[in-house]
Amino acid sequence: MSLRERIELHKCRKLAEEIDAILHLHPKIKEAFAKTRRELFVPAGFKHHAYKLDALPIAGKQWISSPLTVAKMTQALEPIGADSVLEIGCGSGYQAAILSHIVRRVFSIERIERLVIEARNRFRHLGITNVNVRYADGMLGWKEFAPYDRILFSTAIHTIPERIIEQLKDGGILVAPQIKGNHQVIVKYVKHGSYLRKSELERCLFIHSKSGVE
């Protein structure tokens, strides 16, 4: 490991400690943050902000969420012990990289081709082999590998599409930022047969979901 990589991992560990002091992370989630070099997921001009608790702009007029927001979403998903996760909205790939250290298989869909290419390159560089990224309309899900233990929306949505709910295992958990009037809130669903038990967690701010690809 190079000196630069060791410095980055030291910053990752400090970031994990900072988040843990606020959220009290599950040890495996904290370890995932300590292993994931966020600097690799942000544009070159923002690398000096990579280990701050800030959301940052990326290509395609998109954003990489604040590490604290990523931690809240990950914690709400209860991924410990899950075998497969479907993420809708890969973006930079940071959320998927965090999940890759916790879950055996991560399936991430992104509608912007440039972001797909960049995310795949980052995973290759990091030696992450259990994240599969697909260039497609996330609102359709990824039926070939369904049902999933967990589903995570990384963009805000008004209503969860029925076809996405169908791809969640019975007993599975879905977490999404949902648009409620003029604000957004992180919502957690637990599937029980045809019924979804819903709990609203806290307000948030994500870009809005879109259908189709570009």
Backbone bond lengths (Angstrom), bond angles and torsions (degrees), N, CA, C in turn:
res aa  C-N    CA-C-N  psi(-1)  N-CA   C-N-CA  omega(-1)  CA-C   N-CA-C  phi
1 M - - - 1.463 - - 1.526 109.86 -
2 S 1.311 116.56 133.61 1.450 120.77 -177.88 1.529 110.88 -75.10
3 L 1.329 115.65 165.32 1.458 120.64 177.92 1.530 110.38 -60.60
4 R 1.335 116.03 -41.41 1.466 119.95 -180.00 1.522 111.16 -61.07
5 E 1.328 116.45 -42.79 1.462 119.98 179.38 1.528 111.05 -64.36
6 R 1.323 117.06 -38.73 1.466 120.42 178.61 1.530 110.66 -65.21
7 I 1.326 116.07 -39.34 1.471 120.17 177.60 1.523 110.52 -63.73
8 E 1.340 115.88 -43.59 1.467 120.50 179.40 1.525 111.08 -61.63
9 L 1.335 116.55 -43.43 1.464 120.11 -179.03 1.526 110.91 -67.24
10 H 1.321 116.75 -32.00 1.468 119.95 174.32 1.525 109.55 -63.41
11 K 1.325 116.45 -41.82 1.470 120.88 177.26 1.530 110.62 -64.70
12 C 1.338 116.68 -38.66 1.470 121.11 177.57 1.523 110.77 -60.70
13 R 1.341 116.04 -43.86 1.463 120.08 -179.80 1.536 110.86 -64.00
14 K 1.329 116.63 -39.75 1.462 120.17 177.85 1.524 110.89 -65.44
15 L 1.350 115.91 -39.10 1.463 120.45 177.15 1.524 110.25 -62.93
16 A 1.320 117.00 -45.06 1.467 121.39 179.02 1.526 110.69 -59.90
17 E 1.323 117.36 -40.57 1.468 121.49 178.40 1.525 110.78 -65.14
18 E 1.341 116.21 -41.05 1.463 120.26 -179.94 1.526 111.38 -63.78
19 I 1.343 116.21 -43.23 1.460 120.43 178.51 1.531 110.01 -65.88
20 D 1.326 116.50 -43.43 1.466 121.98 -178.22 1.526 111.55 -61.40
21 A 1.329 116.57 -33.84 1.464 120.41 179.37 1.527 110.94 -66.35
22 I 1.337 116.58 -24.76 1.466 121.25 179.84 1.528 111.55 -91.97
23 L 1.348 116.30 -43.56 1.471 121.43 -170.80 1.520 115.38 -104.63
24 H 1.309 117.90 -20.83 1.462 122.95 -169.08 1.534 110.04 55.44
25 L 1.321 114.44 75.67 1.455 122.73 -175.88 1.519 112.60 -70.22
26 H 1.331 116.12 151.22 1.463 120.47 167.06 1.527 106.77 -60.03
27 P 1.337 118.96 139.38 1.466 120.99 -176.49 1.525 114.47 -52.32
28 K 1.335 117.50 -37.58 1.467 119.51 179.77 1.526 111.94 -70.40
29 I 1.326 117.29 -33.62 1.460 120.50 177.03 1.526 109.48 -70.91
30 K 1.320 116.26 -41.68 1.465 120.03 177.01 1.528 110.24 -60.05
31 E 1.320 117.00 -42.37 1.463 121.49 179.01 1.532 111.03 -62.90
32 A 1.342 116.77 -37.92 1.464 120.50 179.12 1.527 111.10 -62.60
33 F 1.318 117.34 -41.36 1.466 120.53 177.10 1.525 110.94 -66.45
34 A 1.318 116.23 -36.41 1.465 120.62 -179.26 1.531 112.13 -69.53
35 K 1.329 117.10 -19.00 1.466 121.94 -178.02 1.532 113.14 -98.01
36 T 1.326 117.79 -15.55 1.470 121.05 -169.05 1.521 111.05 -101.67
37 R 1.309 116.35 113.38 1.474 122.76 -174.88 1.527 110.26 -78.81
38 R 1.322 116.22 93.60 1.462 120.87 -174.94 1.529 112.29 -61.57
39 E 1.319 116.37 -26.46 1.463 120.91 178.97 1.524 111.90 -53.63
40 L 1.344 116.97 -31.58 1.461 121.06 -177.54 1.527 112.33 -75.79
41 F 1.320 116.93 -11.81 1.464 120.88 -173.91 1.534 113.04 -105.09
42 V 1.341 117.06 0.54 1.460 120.14 -178.93 1.526 109.43 -115.30
43 P 1.336 118.99 155.73 1.466 121.37 178.34 1.532 111.25 -61.01
44 A 1.313 115.35 152.66 1.469 121.37 -176.11 1.524 112.56 -52.50
45 G 1.322 117.33 -39.46 1.456 120.28 -176.98 1.518 114.73 -70.87
46 F 1.340 116.73 -9.61 1.473 120.28 -178.38 1.531 112.86 -115.20
47 K 1.331 117.64 9.70 1.457 120.24 -174.82 1.530 112.41 -60.58
48 H 1.341 116.70 -29.98 1.471 119.01 179.14 1.528 111.66 -71.62
49 H 1.339 117.05 -9.46 1.472 121.07 176.25 1.541 111.66 -104.71
50 A 1.322 117.24 1.42 1.471 120.83 -169.90 1.522 113.54 -59.19
51 Y 1.326 118.03 -32.48 1.465 120.18 -174.80 1.519 112.76 -106.08
52 K 1.345 115.36 20.95 1.451 120.71 170.98 1.525 108.54 -96.92
53 L 1.314 116.05 162.06 1.468 120.13 -178.94 1.529 110.93 -84.75
54 D 1.343 114.69 54.86 1.459 121.32 -176.48 1.519 110.95 -121.76
55 A 1.346 116.19 144.01 1.462 120.73 166.35 1.524 107.25 -76.91
56 L 1.333 116.59 146.20 1.460 120.48 -176.18 1.534 110.25 -133.91
57 P 1.338 117.86 146.25 1.467 120.37 178.49 1.522 111.16 -72.20
58 I 1.334 115.83 144.68 1.468 122.10 174.50 1.521 107.79 -130.12
59 A 1.322 116.85 -173.11 1.470 121.48 -178.10 1.528 111.05 -62.69
60 G 1.343 115.09 162.61 1.462 121.20 175.51 1.510 114.07 69.44
61 K 1.353 117.39 22.94 1.471 122.51 -178.66 1.527 111.35 58.23
62 Q 1.328 115.69 34.24 1.454 122.19 179.34 1.531 109.35 -109.72
63 W 1.340 115.85 179.42 1.459 121.07 -179.31 1.517 109.92 -135.94
64 I 1.331 115.59 149.51 1.460 120.96 166.55 1.526 105.90 -95.59
65 S 1.307 116.83 125.06 1.465 121.10 -175.09 1.522 111.56 -63.32
66 S 1.319 114.97 158.07 1.457 120.70 172.16 1.527 109.49 -56.62
67 P 1.338 118.65 141.69 1.471 120.03 176.33 1.525 111.95 -55.59
68 L 1.318 116.66 -33.36 1.463 119.74 178.89 1.523 110.64 -65.88
69 T 1.333 117.31 -40.71 1.467 121.04 177.62 1.522 110.70 -65.81
70 V 1.332 116.58 -42.73 1.472 120.60 177.15 1.526 109.77 -58.94
71 A 1.327 116.58 -41.34 1.466 120.72 179.50 1.526 111.02 -65.01
72 K 1.325 117.06 -41.80 1.470 120.29 178.98 1.521 111.18 -62.93
73 M 1.336 116.44 -43.15 1.460 120.59 179.18 1.526 110.81 -65.12
74 T 1.334 115.97 -42.38 1.468 120.56 -179.49 1.520 110.70 -64.84
75 Q 1.323 116.39 -44.86 1.467 120.82 179.91 1.529 110.58 -62.40
76 A 1.327 117.08 -42.05 1.471 121.14 179.89 1.524 111.41 -63.89
77 L 1.320 116.81 -30.91 1.466 121.98 -177.69 1.532 112.32 -70.87
78 E 1.324 116.87 -17.91 1.473 122.04 -177.41 1.534 110.93 48.88
79 P 1.333 117.40 60.62 1.464 119.80 -172.25 1.528 115.24 -80.32
80 I 1.314 118.03 -9.84 1.462 119.78 -177.03 1.525 109.83 -63.05
81 G 1.317 116.70 122.87 1.461 121.26 -179.79 1.518 113.98 90.48
82 A 1.338 117.48 -8.69 1.467 120.28 177.67 1.527 109.68 -75.39
83 D 1.317 116.08 146.83 1.467 121.03 179.79 1.523 111.55 -93.08
84 S 1.339 117.51 -38.46 1.460 120.42 -175.09 1.524 111.21 -138.97
85 V 1.329 114.92 141.94 1.465 122.14 177.41 1.522 108.67 -130.06
86 L 1.325 116.45 135.47 1.454 122.37 170.46 1.516 107.77 -104.88
87 E 1.339 116.49 123.29 1.458 121.21 175.82 1.526 108.72 -109.51
88 I 1.318 116.57 130.72 1.459 121.22 178.49 1.527 107.53 -107.49
89 G 1.334 115.01 107.01 1.457 121.73 -176.16 1.513 111.16 108.04
90 C 1.323 117.19 75.96 1.468 121.31 -175.82 1.523 111.96 -68.11
91 G 1.345 117.32 -39.35 1.460 120.31 -178.75 1.522 111.60 58.33
92 S 1.315 116.35 -128.51 1.468 121.26 -179.90 1.517 112.38 -72.46
93 G 1.338 116.81 -21.67 1.458 121.41 -176.84 1.515 114.04 99.55
94 Y 1.342 118.19 -0.98 1.468 121.07 -175.48 1.531 111.76 -63.50
95 Q 1.332 117.40 -46.85 1.463 119.72 178.92 1.526 111.26 -60.27
96 A 1.331 116.87 -43.41 1.467 120.40 178.96 1.523 111.02 -63.70
97 A 1.342 116.83 -37.39 1.469 120.40 178.72 1.523 110.80 -63.88
98 I 1.331 117.02 -41.58 1.470 120.65 176.19 1.527 109.76 -59.39
99 L 1.338 116.39 -48.28 1.465 120.20 -178.55 1.523 112.41 -64.77
100 S 1.330 117.25 -28.75 1.470 120.75 -177.64 1.524 112.36 -62.34
101 H 1.329 117.27 -24.61 1.469 121.40 179.20 1.531 112.51 -84.08
102 I 1.341 115.93 -7.57 1.465 120.63 -173.51 1.525 112.12 -116.20
103 V 1.333 115.56 -38.92 1.471 122.45 -172.44 1.527 109.69 -111.79
104 R 1.329 117.18 146.23 1.466 120.63 -176.27 1.522 112.68 -66.30
105 R 1.352 118.12 -39.87 1.467 120.96 -177.04 1.525 109.87 -135.00
106 V 1.328 115.87 128.77 1.460 121.75 177.40 1.525 108.13 -120.04
107 F 1.331 116.00 127.95 1.459 122.32 177.52 1.528 107.14 -116.56
108 S 1.319 116.84 118.44 1.462 121.01 -173.68 1.530 110.02 -124.21
109 I 1.323 116.03 130.74 1.466 121.91 -178.06 1.526 109.42 -110.40
110 E 1.332 115.82 136.56 1.460 121.47 178.24 1.520 109.48 -136.72
111 R 1.340 116.35 135.91 1.468 121.67 -175.59 1.527 113.08 -91.99
112 I 1.341 118.39 -8.35 1.462 121.70 179.70 1.524 108.56 -106.93
113 E 1.321 116.46 115.26 1.465 120.87 -170.72 1.531 112.47 -59.25
114 R 1.331 117.24 -41.23 1.465 119.72 -179.33 1.531 111.44 -58.06
115 L 1.329 116.56 -40.54 1.463 120.18 -179.73 1.524 111.56 -67.69
116 V 1.329 116.52 -34.80 1.469 121.03 176.46 1.524 110.18 -60.92
117 I 1.321 116.41 -48.54 1.462 121.34 -178.78 1.530 110.61 -62.06
118 E 1.336 116.43 -44.86 1.468 120.01 -178.91 1.528 111.56 -65.66
119 A 1.328 116.88 -41.63 1.469 120.14 179.90 1.523 110.92 -64.11
120 R 1.331 116.77 -44.67 1.468 119.50 178.47 1.524 111.22 -59.55
121 N 1.335 116.98 -40.76 1.461 120.64 178.94 1.526 111.28 -63.67
122 R 1.332 117.03 -39.25 1.467 120.29 178.51 1.528 111.08 -65.08
123 F 1.327 116.44 -44.07 1.460 119.41 179.46 1.523 110.92 -62.65
124 R 1.326 116.10 -39.62 1.469 120.62 178.32 1.531 110.36 -63.17
125 H 1.323 116.04 -44.35 1.469 121.48 179.96 1.529 111.17 -61.73
126 L 1.337 116.19 -37.71 1.459 121.14 -177.67 1.526 112.93 -85.53
127 G 1.318 117.21 -5.35 1.462 119.91 -178.63 1.520 113.10 73.40
128 I 1.331 116.89 23.47 1.467 121.02 177.84 1.527 108.46 -85.66
129 T 1.314 116.38 116.66 1.468 120.67 -173.67 1.528 113.59 -112.65
130 N 1.327 117.36 -3.74 1.475 119.05 -176.71 1.522 113.15 -104.80
131 V 1.350 117.09 14.87 1.462 121.51 174.09 1.526 108.86 -109.33
132 N 1.310 116.32 124.91 1.461 122.42 177.46 1.523 107.92 -109.80
133 V 1.340 116.88 124.49 1.463 121.05 -177.91 1.527 109.25 -112.49
134 R 1.315 115.57 133.08 1.463 121.05 -178.36 1.523 109.76 -122.20
135 Y 1.335 115.98 134.62 1.460 122.31 173.57 1.518 107.84 -87.32
136 A 1.337 116.56 104.29 1.466 120.02 -174.10 1.525 109.23 -167.84
137 D 1.317 114.54 176.69 1.463 122.21 175.40 1.530 107.94 -80.39
138 G 1.323 116.37 112.30 1.454 120.42 -177.61 1.508 114.26 -63.15
139 M 1.333 117.25 -23.65 1.460 120.03 -178.99 1.532 112.23 -66.94
140 L 1.351 115.72 -12.71 1.471 120.29 177.56 1.523 112.15 -93.03
141 G 1.338 116.41 -11.68 1.454 119.53 -176.99 1.520 111.74 72.04
142 W 1.334 115.14 -160.86 1.474 121.61 -178.65 1.523 106.35 -139.02
143 K 1.323 114.75 80.72 1.461 121.80 -167.35 1.528 113.35 -63.80
144 E 1.345 116.51 -30.06 1.472 120.03 -174.08 1.534 113.34 -58.23
145 F 1.321 117.57 -31.26 1.466 120.37 -176.37 1.528 112.67 -109.37
146 A 1.324 116.62 6.76 1.467 121.45 178.00 1.535 109.78 -73.29
147 P 1.333 117.92 156.72 1.468 126.61 4.36 1.535 112.13 -85.43
148 Y 1.322 115.31 156.12 1.459 122.35 -177.91 1.533 110.42 -105.62
149 D 1.329 115.80 147.39 1.465 120.25 175.75 1.524 111.12 -69.02
150 R 1.326 114.92 -35.03 1.465 120.67 -177.33 1.533 109.18 -139.71
151 I 1.323 116.39 146.82 1.467 122.09 173.29 1.520 107.57 -132.16
152 L 1.315 115.91 134.93 1.462 121.79 -177.95 1.520 110.27 -129.77
153 F 1.319 116.45 125.73 1.468 121.40 171.29 1.521 107.86 -91.99
154 S 1.324 116.75 128.09 1.461 120.89 176.24 1.526 111.46 -103.01
155 T 1.328 116.21 11.32 1.463 122.75 173.17 1.521 108.25 -135.22
156 A 1.330 116.22 154.01 1.466 120.46 -176.13 1.525 111.40 -77.88
157 I 1.321 115.22 143.22 1.464 120.81 -175.46 1.523 109.70 -140.78
158 H 1.343 116.03 149.50 1.465 119.83 177.93 1.529 110.55 -75.33
159 T 1.340 116.40 -52.10 1.462 121.93 -175.66 1.529 109.36 -135.15
160 I 1.313 117.58 138.33 1.463 121.16 177.89 1.532 108.61 -72.35
161 P 1.336 119.28 122.42 1.473 120.55 178.81 1.526 111.60 -59.99
162 E 1.317 115.76 140.84 1.458 120.99 -178.99 1.528 111.46 -58.40
163 R 1.341 116.74 -37.39 1.470 119.33 -178.77 1.533 111.54 -65.31
164 I 1.332 117.57 -26.27 1.464 120.99 176.17 1.531 110.01 -73.41
165 I 1.324 115.55 -43.11 1.466 120.05 178.14 1.518 110.19 -59.99
166 E 1.334 116.54 -38.51 1.473 120.85 178.84 1.519 112.15 -62.89
167 Q 1.336 117.27 -24.91 1.467 121.01 -177.71 1.533 112.68 -89.16
168 L 1.326 116.49 2.38 1.465 121.43 176.82 1.521 109.91 -96.19
169 K 1.331 116.03 133.36 1.462 120.57 178.65 1.524 110.93 -62.79
170 D 1.333 115.93 153.47 1.455 120.42 171.00 1.531 107.50 -63.23
171 G 1.305 116.45 129.29 1.456 120.82 -175.48 1.519 113.05 89.33
172 G 1.340 116.51 -5.02 1.458 121.28 -178.49 1.519 112.84 -78.14
173 I 1.318 114.99 167.19 1.470 121.98 -177.32 1.524 109.61 -118.75
174 L 1.323 116.31 136.14 1.463 123.21 174.82 1.526 107.88 -122.38
175 V 1.317 116.36 131.84 1.464 121.51 178.19 1.522 108.51 -123.16
176 A 1.327 116.36 132.94 1.467 120.33 -178.00 1.519 110.89 -149.72
177 P 1.332 117.29 143.83 1.463 119.95 167.27 1.526 107.20 -78.05
178 Q 1.323 117.07 120.18 1.465 119.19 -178.55 1.519 111.23 -111.51
179 I 1.330 114.29 144.04 1.463 121.38 -178.44 1.521 108.18 -85.87
180 K 1.326 115.07 121.43 1.466 122.25 -179.72 1.519 108.10 -123.38
181 G 1.325 116.67 94.07 1.459 119.44 -177.59 1.510 110.70 65.33
182 N 1.337 116.40 -119.02 1.462 119.83 -178.12 1.526 113.43 -101.17
183 H 1.335 116.72 16.40 1.463 119.65 175.94 1.525 110.30 -140.69
184 Q 1.321 115.99 174.52 1.457 122.39 179.01 1.529 109.46 -123.59
185 V 1.321 115.41 152.47 1.456 119.80 178.18 1.528 109.20 -142.10
186 I 1.326 116.68 141.68 1.468 120.81 174.86 1.528 107.85 -74.18
187 V 1.332 115.50 123.18 1.467 120.94 -178.46 1.522 109.22 -118.36
188 K 1.308 115.30 137.62 1.470 122.35 179.42 1.523 108.94 -115.54
189 Y 1.342 115.72 128.96 1.455 121.96 177.71 1.525 109.70 -117.31
190 V 1.310 116.51 139.68 1.465 122.14 171.91 1.522 107.01 -119.07
191 K 1.327 116.51 126.78 1.463 120.95 -174.08 1.529 111.17 -88.49
192 H 1.320 115.60 127.77 1.467 122.71 175.29 1.526 107.61 -128.69
193 G 1.332 116.17 93.14 1.460 120.00 -175.84 1.520 109.76 63.34
194 S 1.323 116.82 -120.84 1.466 120.62 179.24 1.529 111.83 -93.69
195 Y 1.336 115.74 3.44 1.470 120.52 -176.68 1.521 110.27 -106.57
196 L 1.343 116.68 139.05 1.457 122.67 174.79 1.517 109.37 -111.87
197 R 1.337 116.31 118.28 1.471 119.41 174.20 1.519 108.39 -83.10
198 K 1.298 117.09 125.66 1.464 122.73 -170.83 1.518 111.60 -112.45
199 S 1.348 115.84 138.19 1.456 119.81 171.47 1.520 109.02 -140.20
200 E 1.324 116.42 132.57 1.449 121.89 178.43 1.521 108.77 -92.29
201 L 1.350 115.86 130.86 1.460 120.06 -172.82 1.522 112.87 -98.19
202 E 1.328 118.38 -65.21 1.462 120.05 -179.77 1.519 109.77 -162.92
203 R 1.308 115.42 164.90 1.454 120.05 179.26 1.527 110.81 -69.53
204 C 1.339 114.71 153.74 1.458 120.59 -177.63 1.522 108.93 -152.34
205 L 1.320 116.35 -179.42 1.454 120.61 177.01 1.525 109.13 -147.20
206 F 1.336 115.96 110.88 1.459 123.60 178.59 1.522 108.91 -127.68
207 I 1.336 116.73 159.38 1.460 119.53 169.63 1.529 108.24 -67.53
208 H 1.314 116.79 157.96 1.471 121.05 -176.71 1.532 111.04 -81.97
209 S 1.313 115.57 145.88 1.464 121.59 175.29 1.524 110.27 -67.66
210 K 1.319 115.12 149.88 1.460 121.57 174.47 1.526 109.26 -134.64
211 S 1.331 115.83 149.53 1.457 120.91 175.33 1.527 109.53 -88.19
212 G 1.336 116.28 165.28 1.442 121.21 178.23 1.521 113.13 78.66
213 V 1.338 116.08 -173.62 1.466 121.07 -179.34 1.532 109.15 -129.69
214 E 1.341 115.84 164.53 1.466 119.57 174.82 1.524 108.73 -149.16
